[in-house]
């Protein structure tokens, strides 16, 4: 698309009427008085203009009575005691003890990049096992499993927190006097755990390599490469649509197990994709099929590369994915870092290595290939129709036959959603979140979080990690009749995809729409920190678009992306506003603080962009955040609009065990685009488990993967980073 056409399309937008009521100004009394009271700390507001009250963070997870929680803790403690050999018994002369919550102050620790055993860490270990002389403990008996940084204000000073595995045999071989302390060591819930053998999940390549007879026999994998599993002349043919994390890991599992896999990607390989993104950032040329959302690696490639998840970072399934990343070139410290991230500069060579390995397995990879339609016969997918993604949909279509189709598209593949709706695939709207992206000088966030230790950051090269934050608030409707109704109607307002040392980037896939995200490189050396501040929305909020059926959430996103494009004035300029003005519902200045967004920002009334329930939730939450992080609400903080694609707005129904669509046989929806993941790790895990489930149905796999990787976690796709 030419620059002239993109400019004309962006500046000539015409939005359809939006049936929600226009925003109403907030009552000035809590926020304005707070802003204008010199030297007065922000007071906690009880209400905002449309009858919302901000409460403490919404409770998550299973809700239990204190007595029930106490019984559960006692049960866990009893299980720990049963696993550990009896005190003083010979069984304690071998095995491993996992020691958690070992604290080393930031001043004493060698720093974030050191993952070995330091003397201060040995002192923390000695304290945990009650050994009198830390320097006598041998380094080789201990392995750091997890290291994270904790700068919470409730601590006396910031500290690094470790999880360490202790090899009893190595310890006693070097220091036999430690036996008296190991003999009396008592298991403690969340702090001291005995393991008969070391917990070491392998990477998928090693696990599935048929030449490794140890894994081969236990997993029930036969030599797929000589055809012994598939006595028929032809191997089962599987199409995997999308080369994001879920598509890559599904392809890896199926390719290793002997399926004939074709991986289809509408975008470009990372090398060309990088050039297309450069053209967008410098010359404002948007390639609709190769951009921040579409292309090899998915939307996470040009993002922060966060490897955090709520499905259990220590589970064997997650560890298998992490170690597979290391196998393909990721730095080993991601296995230890409490908040691992890769950065785009590390993801690009990793994806290139991943692609080469798939090619060696015989996986056919077709870039620049768009899937236009499914071929369905008697309620079952028999193949797909594809075309060159640089041509109009349907132009030069090609028919491809497959035995199964893994649908691993991302959350921005809106044309695919339309196609599924035409085939009456069972789809339902899903909760997600929308909001704005806030940006501060990184030095300010360092100062807020670390106080006098902020100088230790040194743009990502110092001893301390670049400061970040994670915030969750809850906003409830006070019009509810009672507290129970109030709790049920509460909305979460939270930080999402926080990018320390990063930049704000354009993630639009259509020139008439404007949406943004954040990204950073591995060192996180930028002078800005940005994060989305988003509010949950659900099917109730999509009622103005209910004529679109199950795609109402998609239209909800589009409405605000079009509004943002109009507000920015076109040409991919982003509407922006000082956070102080946003709180006061005003646009007092025409100049803005510097922004990392490279295509330009325009002073705008972002407080008029969203309906009141979203605007007011954001305003009041920002005020509450400033109480916890004084200085967060300041004139240097800049809000950018609009962030709408936090996760998929819908979910494609599937069977829990087989991963097959409940309404269309042969279709296997996975990952973030299908509504079952919310980030790189959870999407990769979902694709991996789907690969094993499909291989089992195709008689390529006869083992029990859950005995090695555990049971797949139930994922809703609504994941908060």
C-alpha positions as CSV (number, residue, x, y, z in Angstrom):
1,X,0.0,0.0,0.0
2,X,1.4,3.4,-0.9
3,X,2.0,6.2,1.6
4,X,-0.6,8.4,-0.1
5,X,-3.3,5.7,0.0
6,X,-2.5,5.0,3.7
7,X,-2.8,8.7,4.5
8,X,-6.0,9.1,2.7
9,X,-7.6,6.0,4.2
10,X,-6.5,7.0,7.7
11,X,-7.7,10.6,7.4
12,X,-11.0,9.9,5.7
13,X,-12.4,7.6,8.4
14,X,-16.2,7.5,8.9
15,X,-17.3,5.8,12.1
16,X,-20.6,4.1,12.5
17,X,-22.7,5.4,15.3
18,X,-22.0,4.0,18.7
19,X,-25.0,3.4,20.9
20,X,-23.3,3.7,24.3
21,X,-24.0,7.0,26.0
22,X,-21.3,9.7,25.5
23,X,-18.9,10.2,28.4
24,X,-19.9,12.5,31.2
25,X,-17.4,14.6,33.0
26,X,-16.4,13.4,36.5
27,X,-17.3,15.4,39.5
28,X,-14.4,17.6,40.1
29,X,-14.2,17.2,43.8
30,X,-12.0,14.3,44.4
31,X,-9.5,14.4,41.6
32,X,-9.2,18.2,40.9
33,X,-8.9,19.1,44.5
34,X,-6.2,16.5,44.9
35,X,-4.3,17.7,41.9
36,X,-4.4,21.3,42.9
37,X,-3.6,20.8,46.6
38,X,0.1,21.6,46.8
39,X,2.1,19.2,48.9
40,X,-1.0,17.2,49.8
41,X,-0.9,13.4,49.2
42,X,-3.7,11.9,47.0
43,X,-6.6,10.8,49.2
44,X,-8.3,7.6,48.4
45,X,-11.5,8.4,46.6
46,X,-14.6,6.5,47.5
47,X,-16.7,7.2,44.5
48,X,-16.3,8.5,41.0
49,X,-18.8,10.5,38.9
50,X,-20.9,7.6,37.5
51,X,-21.3,5.8,40.7
52,X,-18.3,3.6,40.8
53,X,-16.3,2.8,43.9
54,X,-12.7,1.6,43.8
55,X,-11.9,-1.2,46.2
56,X,-9.0,-3.4,47.0
57,X,-7.7,-5.9,44.4
58,X,-10.3,-8.5,43.4
59,X,-9.7,-11.9,45.0
60,X,-8.5,-14.5,42.5
61,X,-8.1,-18.3,42.6
62,X,-10.2,-20.7,44.7
63,X,-12.0,-19.0,47.5
64,X,-11.8,-21.0,50.8
65,X,-12.8,-20.4,54.4
66,X,-9.9,-20.0,56.8
67,X,-10.7,-23.4,58.4
68,X,-10.7,-25.1,55.0
69,X,-7.4,-23.4,54.1
70,X,-5.9,-24.6,57.4
71,X,-6.9,-28.2,56.7
72,X,-5.5,-28.0,53.2
73,X,-2.2,-26.7,54.5
74,X,-2.1,-29.5,57.1
75,X,-2.7,-32.0,54.3
76,X,0.1,-30.6,52.2
77,X,2.5,-30.7,55.2
78,X,1.6,-34.3,55.9
79,X,2.2,-35.1,52.2
80,X,5.7,-33.5,52.5
81,X,6.5,-35.6,55.6
82,X,5.4,-38.8,53.9
83,X,7.7,-38.2,50.9
84,X,10.7,-37.4,53.0
85,X,12.6,-40.3,54.6
86,X,12.3,-40.6,58.4
87,X,14.5,-38.4,60.4
88,X,17.9,-40.0,60.9
89,X,17.2,-42.9,58.5
90,X,19.7,-44.0,55.8
91,X,17.3,-43.0,53.1
92,X,18.4,-39.4,53.7
93,X,21.9,-40.0,52.4
94,X,20.7,-39.5,48.9
95,X,18.1,-37.5,47.0
96,X,17.6,-33.8,46.8
97,X,16.2,-31.1,49.0
98,X,14.6,-28.0,47.4
99,X,15.1,-24.9,49.5
100,X,12.9,-22.0,48.7
101,X,12.5,-18.4,49.8
102,X,16.3,-17.9,50.4
103,X,16.9,-14.2,50.7
104,X,20.0,-12.3,49.9
105,X,20.0,-8.5,50.2
106,X,20.6,-6.5,47.0
107,X,23.7,-4.9,48.6
108,X,25.3,-8.4,49.2
109,X,24.3,-10.2,46.0
110,X,26.7,-10.3,43.0
111,X,23.8,-9.0,40.9
112,X,21.0,-10.0,38.5
113,X,23.3,-11.7,35.9
114,X,25.0,-14.0,38.4
115,X,23.3,-17.4,38.8
116,X,26.0,-19.2,40.7
117,X,26.5,-19.9,44.4
118,X,27.8,-16.9,46.3
119,X,28.9,-16.7,49.9
120,X,25.8,-14.7,50.9
121,X,23.6,-17.4,49.3
122,X,25.6,-20.1,51.2
123,X,24.8,-18.2,54.4
124,X,21.1,-18.2,53.6
125,X,21.3,-22.0,52.8
126,X,23.2,-22.6,56.1
127,X,20.5,-20.7,58.0
128,X,17.8,-22.8,56.3
129,X,19.4,-26.2,57.2
130,X,20.8,-24.8,60.5
131,X,24.4,-25.5,59.5
132,X,26.8,-23.4,61.7
133,X,29.6,-22.5,59.2
134,X,28.4,-21.4,55.7
135,X,31.9,-21.3,54.2
136,X,32.2,-25.1,54.8
137,X,29.3,-25.9,52.5
138,X,30.6,-27.0,49.0
139,X,29.3,-25.0,46.1
140,X,29.0,-28.0,43.9
141,X,26.3,-29.5,46.1
142,X,23.8,-26.7,45.2
143,X,22.1,-25.6,42.0
144,X,20.2,-22.4,41.6
145,X,16.7,-23.2,40.2
146,X,15.1,-19.7,40.5
147,X,16.3,-16.2,41.2
148,X,14.0,-13.2,41.4
149,X,14.3,-9.6,42.6
150,X,11.9,-8.3,45.3
151,X,11.8,-4.6,45.9
152,X,8.4,-4.4,47.8
153,X,8.1,-1.6,50.3
154,X,7.2,-4.0,53.0
155,X,10.7,-5.3,53.1
156,X,13.5,-3.6,55.1
157,X,15.5,-3.4,51.9
158,X,15.3,-4.9,48.4
159,X,16.5,-8.5,48.1
160,X,17.1,-11.3,45.7
161,X,15.1,-14.4,46.5
162,X,16.4,-17.9,45.5
163,X,15.2,-21.4,45.1
164,X,18.0,-23.9,45.3
165,X,18.3,-27.7,44.9
166,X,20.7,-29.4,47.4
167,X,22.3,-32.7,46.3
168,X,22.7,-34.7,49.5
169,X,25.2,-37.2,48.1
170,X,27.5,-34.4,46.8
171,X,27.1,-32.5,50.1
172,X,28.0,-35.5,52.3
173,X,30.9,-36.6,50.0
174,X,32.7,-33.3,50.6
175,X,31.4,-32.4,54.0
176,X,30.3,-35.5,55.9
177,X,29.8,-33.4,59.1
178,X,26.7,-32.0,57.4
179,X,24.9,-35.4,58.1
180,X,23.7,-34.4,61.5
181,X,21.9,-31.5,60.0
182,X,20.4,-33.4,57.1
183,X,19.3,-36.1,59.4
184,X,17.2,-33.6,61.4
185,X,16.0,-31.5,58.5
186,X,12.3,-31.0,58.6
187,X,10.1,-30.5,55.5
188,X,8.3,-27.1,55.5
189,X,5.5,-26.0,53.2
190,X,6.8,-23.7,50.6
191,X,10.3,-23.6,52.0
192,X,11.9,-27.1,52.4
193,X,10.8,-30.0,50.2
194,X,12.4,-33.5,49.7
195,X,12.7,-35.1,46.2
196,X,13.9,-38.7,45.7
197,X,15.4,-37.6,42.4
198,X,16.2,-34.3,40.7
199,X,13.3,-32.7,38.8
200,X,14.7,-32.2,35.4
201,X,12.2,-31.9,32.5
202,X,14.0,-32.3,29.1
203,X,13.5,-30.1,26.0
204,X,11.1,-31.5,23.5
205,X,13.7,-32.3,20.9
206,X,15.6,-34.5,23.3
207,X,12.4,-36.0,24.7
208,X,11.0,-36.9,21.2
209,X,14.3,-37.9,19.6
210,X,13.7,-41.6,18.7
211,X,17.4,-42.4,19.0
212,X,17.2,-41.7,22.8
213,X,16.0,-45.1,23.9
214,X,15.4,-44.0,27.5
215,X,12.7,-41.6,26.5
216,X,11.7,-43.8,23.6
217,X,10.6,-46.7,25.7
218,X,9.0,-44.8,28.5
219,X,7.0,-42.5,26.3
220,X,5.8,-45.3,24.0
221,X,7.4,-43.7,20.9
222,X,8.4,-46.0,18.2
223,X,10.8,-45.2,15.3
224,X,8.5,-43.0,13.4
225,X,11.1,-42.3,10.7
226,X,11.1,-45.9,9.4
227,X,7.3,-46.1,9.2
228,X,6.8,-48.8,11.9
229,X,4.0,-46.7,13.6
230,X,2.2,-46.0,10.4
231,X,2.0,-49.3,8.5
232,X,-0.1,-47.6,5.8
233,X,1.8,-46.3,2.8
234,X,1.0,-42.7,3.4
235,X,1.7,-40.7,6.6
236,X,-1.2,-38.7,8.0
237,X,-1.2,-35.1,6.6
238,X,-1.7,-32.2,9.0
239,X,-1.9,-28.5,8.3
240,X,-0.9,-26.1,11.0
241,X,-2.2,-22.6,10.4
242,X,-0.1,-19.9,12.0
243,X,3.6,-19.9,13.1
244,X,3.2,-18.3,16.5
245,X,4.2,-20.2,19.6
246,X,1.3,-22.6,19.6
247,X,1.7,-23.4,15.9
248,X,5.5,-23.9,16.1
249,X,5.2,-26.3,19.1
250,X,2.3,-28.2,17.6
251,X,4.4,-28.6,14.4
252,X,7.5,-29.6,16.3
253,X,5.6,-32.4,18.2
254,X,3.8,-33.7,15.1
255,X,6.9,-33.5,12.9
256,X,9.0,-35.4,15.5
257,X,6.3,-38.1,15.8
258,X,6.2,-38.7,12.1
259,X,3.3,-36.7,10.7
260,X,3.5,-35.0,7.3
261,X,3.2,-31.4,8.5
262,X,2.6,-28.3,6.4
263,X,3.0,-25.1,8.4
264,X,1.2,-22.2,6.8
265,X,1.9,-18.5,7.7
266,X,0.2,-15.5,6.1
267,X,3.1,-13.3,7.0
268,X,6.8,-13.3,6.2
269,X,9.8,-15.0,7.9
270,X,11.5,-12.9,10.6
271,X,14.2,-11.5,8.3
272,X,11.7,-10.0,5.8
273,X,9.2,-9.2,8.6
274,X,11.9,-7.1,10.3
275,X,12.4,-5.0,7.1
276,X,8.6,-4.6,6.8
277,X,8.4,-3.3,10.4
278,X,11.3,-1.0,9.7
279,X,9.4,0.5,6.7
280,X,6.4,1.0,8.9
281,X,8.4,2.8,11.6
282,X,10.4,5.0,9.2
283,X,8.2,5.5,6.1
284,X,4.7,4.8,7.5
285,X,4.2,1.9,5.1
286,X,1.9,-0.7,6.6
287,X,2.1,-4.2,5.1
288,X,-1.3,-5.7,6.1
289,X,0.1,-9.2,6.1
290,X,3.6,-8.6,7.6
291,X,3.7,-6.3,10.6
292,X,3.8,-6.4,14.4
293,X,0.9,-8.9,14.5
294,X,1.4,-11.1,11.5
295,X,4.5,-13.1,10.5
296,X,6.8,-15.8,11.8
297,X,6.8,-16.0,15.6
298,X,3.4,-14.3,16.0
299,X,2.7,-11.0,17.8
300,X,5.1,-11.8,20.6
301,X,8.2,-11.6,18.4
302,X,8.2,-7.8,18.2
303,X,7.2,-7.4,21.9
304,X,9.0,-7.8,25.1
305,X,9.4,-11.5,24.7
306,X,8.0,-12.1,28.2
307,X,8.1,-15.7,29.4
308,X,5.9,-15.4,32.4
309,X,2.7,-17.3,32.9
310,X,-0.1,-18.0,35.4
311,X,-0.3,-21.7,34.5
312,X,2.6,-22.7,36.7
313,X,6.2,-21.7,35.8
314,X,7.7,-24.7,37.6
315,X,5.4,-27.3,36.0
316,X,7.1,-29.8,33.8
317,X,5.2,-28.7,30.7
318,X,6.3,-25.1,31.1
319,X,9.9,-26.2,31.8
320,X,9.9,-28.4,28.7
321,X,8.9,-25.4,26.6
322,X,11.5,-23.1,28.3
323,X,14.3,-25.7,27.7
324,X,13.2,-26.1,24.1
325,X,13.8,-22.3,23.7
326,X,17.2,-22.8,25.2
327,X,17.9,-25.6,22.8
328,X,17.1,-23.3,19.9
329,X,19.4,-20.5,21.2
330,X,17.8,-18.7,24.1
331,X,20.1,-17.7,26.9
332,X,20.2,-20.3,29.8
333,X,19.4,-17.6,32.4
334,X,15.7,-17.7,31.3
335,X,15.6,-21.0,33.2
336,X,16.6,-19.3,36.5
337,X,15.2,-15.7,36.1
338,X,12.1,-15.2,38.2
339,X,10.7,-12.9,35.4
340,X,12.3,-14.3,32.3
341,X,12.2,-12.3,29.0
342,X,13.9,-12.6,25.7
343,X,13.5,-9.4,23.8
344,X,13.1,-9.1,20.1
345,X,16.8,-9.3,19.4
346,X,17.0,-12.8,21.0
347,X,13.7,-14.0,19.5
348,X,14.7,-13.5,15.9
349,X,17.7,-15.9,15.8
350,X,15.8,-18.3,18.0
351,X,13.0,-18.5,15.5
352,X,15.4,-18.9,12.6
353,X,16.9,-22.0,14.4
354,X,13.5,-23.3,15.1
355,X,12.5,-23.0,11.5
356,X,15.7,-24.8,10.3
357,X,15.0,-27.7,12.7
358,X,11.4,-28.1,11.4
359,X,12.8,-28.1,7.9
360,X,15.2,-30.9,8.8
361,X,12.2,-32.9,10.2
362,X,10.5,-32.6,6.8
363,X,8.0,-30.0,7.8
364,X,6.9,-27.9,4.8
365,X,6.8,-24.2,5.7
366,X,4.9,-21.9,3.4
367,X,5.1,-18.2,4.2
368,X,3.0,-15.5,2.5
369,X,0.2,-18.0,2.4
370,X,-3.3,-17.0,3.6
371,X,-6.0,-19.6,4.4
372,X,-9.2,-18.3,2.8
373,X,-11.5,-21.2,3.6
374,X,-12.0,-24.7,5.0
375,X,-13.1,-27.6,2.9
376,X,-15.8,-29.3,4.9
377,X,-17.6,-32.6,4.0
378,X,-20.1,-34.3,6.2
379,X,-19.2,-32.1,9.2
380,X,-15.5,-32.8,9.0
381,X,-12.6,-30.7,7.7
382,X,-11.0,-32.4,4.6
383,X,-8.7,-29.6,3.6
384,X,-8.2,-25.9,3.1
385,X,-8.3,-23.2,0.4
386,X,-5.1,-21.0,0.3
387,X,-3.9,-18.1,-1.7
388,X,-0.9,-15.7,-1.9
389,X,-1.5,-13.2,0.9
390,X,-0.2,-10.4,-1.3
391,X,-3.1,-10.9,-3.6
392,X,-6.8,-10.3,-2.9
393,X,-8.6,-13.1,-0.9
394,X,-9.7,-15.8,-3.2
395,X,-7.3,-14.8,-6.1
396,X,-5.4,-17.7,-7.4
397,X,-6.8,-20.1,-4.8
398,X,-5.3,-23.5,-4.3
399,X,-7.0,-26.5,-2.7
400,X,-5.0,-28.6,-0.3
401,X,-6.2,-31.9,1.3
402,X,-5.4,-32.8,4.9
403,X,-6.4,-35.3,7.5
404,X,-6.5,-32.7,10.3
405,X,-6.1,-28.9,10.6
406,X,-4.6,-27.2,13.6
407,X,-5.9,-23.7,13.9
408,X,-3.1,-21.6,15.6
409,X,-3.9,-18.1,14.4
410,X,-3.4,-15.1,16.6
411,X,-5.9,-12.8,18.2
412,X,-5.8,-10.4,15.2
413,X,-6.9,-12.9,12.5
414,X,-10.3,-11.3,12.2
415,X,-10.9,-12.6,8.6
416,X,-10.4,-16.2,9.9
417,X,-13.0,-15.6,12.6
418,X,-15.5,-14.5,9.9
419,X,-14.7,-17.6,7.9
420,X,-15.3,-19.8,11.0
421,X,-18.6,-18.1,11.6
422,X,-19.8,-18.9,8.1
423,X,-19.1,-22.6,8.8
424,X,-21.2,-22.4,12.0
425,X,-18.2,-23.2,14.2
426,X,-19.1,-23.0,17.9
427,X,-17.7,-19.6,19.0
428,X,-18.6,-17.6,22.0
429,X,-17.6,-14.0,23.1
430,X,-14.9,-14.0,25.8
431,X,-13.9,-11.4,28.4
432,X,-10.8,-9.4,27.6
433,X,-9.5,-5.9,28.5
434,X,-9.1,-2.5,26.8
435,X,-7.5,0.7,27.9
436,X,-4.5,3.0,27.3
437,X,-0.8,2.7,27.4
438,X,1.0,4.8,30.0
439,X,4.7,5.9,29.6
440,X,7.1,7.3,32.2
441,X,10.8,8.1,32.1
442,X,12.5,4.8,33.2
443,X,14.6,6.7,35.7
444,X,11.5,7.8,37.4
445,X,10.2,4.2,37.8
446,X,13.6,3.1,39.0
447,X,13.5,5.8,41.6
448,X,10.0,5.0,42.7
449,X,10.7,1.3,43.0
450,X,14.3,1.2,44.2
451,X,14.8,4.5,46.0
452,X,18.5,5.1,46.6
453,X,19.5,1.8,44.8
454,X,18.1,3.2,41.5
455,X,21.7,4.1,40.4
456,X,22.5,0.3,40.3
457,X,20.3,-0.2,37.3
458,X,22.6,1.6,34.7
459,X,20.3,1.1,31.7
460,X,20.1,-2.7,32.2
461,X,23.8,-3.2,32.6
462,X,24.0,-2.8,36.4
463,X,23.5,-5.2,39.3
464,X,19.8,-4.6,39.6
465,X,17.1,-5.4,36.9
466,X,15.5,-2.5,35.2
467,X,12.5,-1.6,37.4
468,X,9.0,-2.7,36.5
469,X,5.6,-2.9,38.2
470,X,2.5,-5.0,38.3
471,X,-0.7,-3.6,39.5
472,X,-4.3,-4.9,39.9
473,X,-7.2,-2.9,41.2
474,X,-10.9,-3.6,41.3
475,X,-13.8,-1.2,40.5
476,X,-17.4,-2.0,41.6
477,X,-20.7,-0.6,40.7
478,X,-22.2,1.0,43.8
479,X,-25.6,0.9,42.3
480,X,-25.8,-2.8,43.2
481,X,-28.3,-3.6,45.9
482,X,-25.9,-5.3,48.2
483,X,-22.2,-6.1,48.6
484,X,-22.6,-9.6,47.0
485,X,-24.0,-8.1,43.8
486,X,-21.3,-5.4,44.0
487,X,-18.6,-8.1,44.1
488,X,-20.2,-9.9,41.1
489,X,-20.2,-6.7,39.0
490,X,-16.7,-5.7,39.8
491,X,-14.2,-5.0,37.0
492,X,-10.5,-5.4,37.2
493,X,-8.2,-2.6,36.2
494,X,-4.6,-3.8,35.9
495,X,-1.2,-3.2,34.2
496,X,-0.6,-5.4,31.2
497,X,2.5,-6.2,29.2
498,X,4.7,-3.8,31.2
499,X,7.8,-3.0,29.2
500,X,10.7,-1.6,31.2
501,X,13.3,0.1,29.1
502,X,11.0,-0.2,26.1
503,X,9.0,1.7,23.5
504,X,5.4,2.1,22.3
505,X,4.8,0.5,18.9
506,X,1.9,0.4,16.3
507,X,0.1,-3.0,16.1
508,X,-2.6,-2.0,13.6
509,X,-3.4,-4.4,10.8
510,X,-5.7,-2.0,9.0
511,X,-4.9,1.6,8.0
512,X,-8.3,2.7,9.2
513,X,-7.7,1.4,12.7
514,X,-5.2,2.4,15.4
515,X,-4.0,0.2,18.2
516,X,-0.7,0.0,20.1
517,X,1.4,-2.2,22.2
518,X,4.8,-2.1,24.0
519,X,8.1,-3.8,23.2
520,X,11.7,-3.9,24.4
521,X,15.0,-5.5,23.6
522,X,16.8,-7.9,25.8
523,X,18.9,-5.3,27.7
524,X,15.9,-3.0,28.2
525,X,18.1,0.0,27.8
526,X,15.6,2.5,26.5
527,X,15.0,5.7,28.6
528,X,11.2,5.0,28.8
529,X,9.0,2.6,30.7
530,X,5.6,1.8,29.4
531,X,2.6,-0.4,30.3
532,X,-1.0,-0.8,29.3
533,X,-3.6,0.2,31.9
534,X,-6.6,-1.8,31.0
535,X,-10.1,-2.5,32.2
536,X,-12.0,-5.8,31.8
537,X,-14.9,-6.0,29.5
538,X,-17.3,-8.9,28.9
539,X,-20.3,-9.9,26.8
540,X,-22.6,-7.5,28.6
541,X,-20.5,-4.6,27.3
542,X,-20.8,-5.9,23.7
543,X,-24.6,-5.5,23.5
544,X,-24.4,-2.5,21.1
545,X,-22.8,-4.9,18.6
546,X,-24.9,-8.0,19.3
547,X,-26.0,-8.0,15.7
548,X,-22.5,-9.4,14.9
549,X,-23.3,-12.5,17.0
550,X,-20.2,-14.3,18.4
551,X,-17.9,-11.6,16.9
552,X,-19.4,-8.8,18.9
553,X,-16.2,-8.5,20.9
554,X,-14.2,-8.0,17.7
555,X,-16.5,-5.1,16.7
556,X,-16.2,-3.7,20.1
557,X,-12.4,-3.5,19.6
558,X,-12.8,-2.0,16.1
559,X,-15.0,0.8,17.4
560,X,-12.4,2.2,19.7
561,X,-9.5,1.5,17.2
562,X,-11.4,3.6,14.6
563,X,-12.1,6.3,17.2
564,X,-8.4,6.4,18.1
565,X,-7.4,6.7,14.5
566,X,-9.8,9.7,14.0
567,X,-8.6,11.3,17.2
568,X,-5.0,11.0,16.1
569,X,-5.8,12.7,12.8
570,X,-4.6,9.8,10.6
571,X,-1.3,8.8,9.2
572,X,-0.8,6.5,12.2
573,X,-0.4,9.4,14.6
574,X,-1.4,8.3,18.1
575,X,-3.7,10.4,20.3
576,X,-1.9,11.2,23.6
577,X,-2.6,13.1,26.8
578,X,-0.7,14.0,30.0
579,X,-2.0,11.7,32.8
580,X,-2.7,14.8,35.0
581,X,-5.0,16.2,32.3
582,X,-6.7,12.8,31.9
583,X,-7.5,12.7,35.6
584,X,-9.0,16.2,35.4
585,X,-11.0,15.7,32.2
586,X,-9.2,18.5,30.4
587,X,-6.7,19.3,27.6
588,X,-4.8,22.2,29.2
589,X,-1.7,22.1,27.0
590,X,-0.9,21.6,23.4
591,X,2.7,20.4,24.0
592,X,3.4,16.9,25.3
593,X,6.4,15.3,27.0
594,X,8.7,13.2,24.8
595,X,7.3,9.8,23.7
596,X,9.0,6.7,22.5
597,X,6.3,6.2,19.8
598,X,8.2,6.9,16.5
599,X,5.3,7.9,14.3
600,X,4.2,10.9,16.3
601,X,1.7,11.8,19.0
602,X,-1.1,14.4,19.0
603,X,-2.6,16.1,22.1
604,X,-6.1,14.7,22.5
605,X,-8.9,14.3,24.9
606,X,-8.5,10.6,25.7
607,X,-11.0,11.0,28.5
608,X,-13.6,11.2,25.8
609,X,-12.5,8.1,23.9
610,X,-14.1,5.4,26.0
611,X,-17.5,5.1,27.7
612,X,-17.7,6.5,31.3
613,X,-17.3,3.1,33.0
614,X,-13.9,2.5,31.4
615,X,-12.7,6.1,31.7
616,X,-13.6,6.4,35.3
617,X,-12.1,3.0,36.2
618,X,-8.8,4.1,34.7
619,X,-8.9,7.5,36.4
620,X,-9.6,6.3,39.9
621,X,-7.2,3.4,39.6
622,X,-4.3,5.7,38.5
623,X,-5.0,7.8,41.7
624,X,-4.9,4.7,43.8
625,X,-1.7,3.5,42.1
626,X,-0.1,6.9,43.0
627,X,-0.8,6.2,46.7
628,X,1.3,3.0,46.4
629,X,3.9,4.4,44.0
630,X,4.2,8.2,44.8
631,X,5.2,10.0,41.7
632,X,3.4,7.7,39.3
633,X,0.8,10.4,38.6
634,X,2.9,13.2,37.3
635,X,3.1,15.7,34.4
636,X,5.9,13.6,32.8
637,X,3.6,10.6,32.4
638,X,2.0,10.3,29.0
639,X,-1.1,8.2,28.1
640,X,-1.4,6.8,24.5
641,X,-4.5,5.4,22.9
642,X,-5.6,2.8,22.3
643,X,-4.8,-0.7,23.7
644,X,-7.5,-3.2,22.7
645,X,-5.8,-6.5,21.8
646,X,-4.8,-7.8,25.2
647,X,-6.2,-11.2,24.3
648,X,-8.7,-12.9,22.0
649,X,-12.2,-11.5,22.2
650,X,-13.7,-14.9,21.6
651,X,-13.2,-18.6,22.4
652,X,-13.6,-21.5,19.9
653,X,-15.2,-24.4,21.8
654,X,-13.1,-27.7,21.8
655,X,-13.1,-31.0,23.7
656,X,-10.9,-31.0,26.7
657,X,-9.0,-34.2,26.1
658,X,-8.7,-34.3,22.3
659,X,-8.5,-30.6,21.6
660,X,-10.8,-31.1,18.6
661,X,-13.5,-28.5,17.9
662,X,-16.9,-29.5,19.4
663,X,-18.7,-28.5,16.2
664,X,-16.4,-29.4,13.4
665,X,-14.4,-32.6,13.3
666,X,-10.8,-32.5,12.1
667,X,-10.4,-28.9,13.3
668,X,-8.1,-28.3,16.3
669,X,-8.2,-24.7,17.6
670,X,-5.2,-23.8,19.9
671,X,-3.4,-20.9,21.4
672,X,-4.2,-17.3,22.0
673,X,-6.3,-16.7,18.9
674,X,-8.6,-19.6,19.9
675,X,-9.0,-18.2,23.4
676,X,-6.9,-20.7,25.3
677,X,-3.7,-18.8,26.1
678,X,-2.5,-15.3,27.0
679,X,1.1,-15.1,26.2
680,X,4.1,-16.8,24.6
681,X,4.5,-19.5,27.2
682,X,0.9,-20.5,27.6
683,X,0.4,-20.5,23.9
684,X,3.4,-22.8,23.3
685,X,2.3,-25.2,26.1
686,X,-1.2,-25.3,24.5
687,X,0.2,-26.1,21.1
688,X,2.5,-28.8,22.6
689,X,-0.3,-30.6,24.4
690,X,-2.5,-30.4,21.3
691,X,0.3,-31.9,19.2
692,X,0.5,-34.9,21.5
693,X,-3.3,-35.3,21.6
694,X,-3.6,-35.2,17.8
695,X,-0.7,-37.5,17.4
696,X,-2.4,-40.0,19.6
697,X,-5.6,-39.9,17.5
698,X,-3.5,-40.4,14.4
699,X,-1.8,-43.5,16.0
700,X,1.6,-41.8,16.0
701,X,1.9,-41.8,19.8
702,X,0.9,-44.4,22.3
703,X,2.4,-43.2,25.5
704,X,1.0,-41.1,28.4
705,X,2.4,-37.6,28.1
706,X,0.8,-36.5,31.4
707,X,3.0,-38.9,33.3
708,X,6.0,-36.8,32.1
709,X,4.7,-33.3,31.6
710,X,1.7,-33.4,34.0
711,X,-1.9,-32.7,33.2
712,X,-2.5,-29.7,30.9
713,X,-3.6,-26.7,32.9
714,X,-7.1,-25.3,32.2
715,X,-6.6,-22.1,30.3
716,X,-9.2,-19.4,29.8
717,X,-7.1,-17.1,27.6
718,X,-7.7,-14.2,30.0
719,X,-4.2,-13.9,31.4
720,X,-2.8,-10.9,33.3
721,X,1.0,-10.5,32.9
